[in-house]
Amino acid sequence: MKYYPINVDITDKRCVVLGGGRVAQRKVESLLKCGGGVTVISPFLTPGLKELQSLGKIKNVCREYQSGDIEDAFVVFCATNDSNINAKAAEEAKRRGVLFNVVDMPQMCNFIVPSVVHREDLVITISTSGKSPALAKRLKKELETAYGEEYGLFLILMGAIREKLLKISSDSEVNRMTFYRLIDSDILDYIREGKEEEVNRVLIDILGEDYSLRELNIVF
């Protein structure tokens, strides 16, 4: 295994995207979803990036990359078609110890981006270490089918239960068994089928009246 798998918190971190095309826009959107502070360096922006700029969600340096642009950056994505820019930016990133990714050129990166399946707080990543993006895409489609939106809703529910339960119970073994009872129950199926009454019944059976959907302030 060449790459060490890790999930990184980029909240309020300086994230730089070189390029203003459609690929750059996808990178920007994913960074914003995770709370990054995004600067796009490009003389051209897609309509979508222009809108994000007008809303104050991103900053734009309206020119091509120049040396020094990635100083103090936490992570840099290079999404240009200019091999000269790619090489110069990669060299600066290496010198500064910055996380750096050139789209579709893993040999120039010090990290690569896996295929991702999102279901709210459930994040499933797939990587072939750059050897077969096609296989990664195929696996992503299979996982999207296997893990539907009910998993995101289930995690919202589990998060609320965990927060409430841990405030009143310090018995880690009892808590662990409770969480496994919830996971092994039919709640996921009931959420998938929209059966709120059945979800409530399982919650009350396992945890008591104080853990109904109403008491947890959760609406599906």
Residue, then its C-alpha position, 0 to 999 in steps of 0.5 A: m500500500k503506497y498511500y496512508p489513508i487519512n481524513v483531514d480537517i480543513t475547517d478554516k484552513r487556506c485551500v488554494v485551487l489553481g485553475g478556474g475550469r469545471v474540474a477546478q469548480r468541482k474541487v472548490e465545491s468539495l473543499l467548501k463542503c468541508g469548511g475550507g477557506v478557498t482561494v482560486i488563482s485563475p484569470f478565468l472562472t466558470p459561471g459557477l465559480k463567479e457566483l461563488q465569488s460574488l457570494g463571498k464564498i471564495k476569493n479569486v486572484c485573477r491571473e495565472y499562478q506565480s511563485g509565492d502564491i501557495e505560501d501558508a496554504f494548507v492544501v493545493f489543488c492544481a487543475t490547469n492544462d499548463s504543464n509548466i504551471n503544474a511543475k512550478a507549483a509542485e516544486e514550490a509545494k514540495r519546498r514548503g511542505v504543502l499538501f499538493n495534488v495535480v488532477d490526473m497526474p499522481q506522479m506529481c502529487n504528494f497525496i491523491v483523492p479517493s473516490v468518495v460516497h457521501r451519506e451525510d456523516l458517513v464517508i466511504t472512500i475508495s482508492t486503487s492507489g492511482k492504478s485504476p480510476a475506472l475500477a474506483k468509479r465502478l466500486k463507487k457505483e456499487l457502494e452508492t447502491a448498497y449504502g442508501e440515504e438511510y445510512g445518513l439519517f441513521l447516523i444523525l439519529m445515532g449521533a443524537i443518542r450518543e450525545k444524550l446517553l454519554k451525558i448520563s451514563s459512564d459505563s462504557e461496556v453497557n453503552r457499547m452494548t446499547f450501541y450494538r443493539l441499535i446497529d443490529s436492530d431493524i432501524l435501518d430498514y424502518i428508516r429506509e421504508g419511512k416507518e417512523e412509528e417502528v423506529n420509535r418502537v425500537l428506540i423505546d424498547i432499547l433505550g426508554e421513552d426519553y429516546s423517542l424521535r420527538e425527545l431527540n428532536i429528530v424529524f425524518 
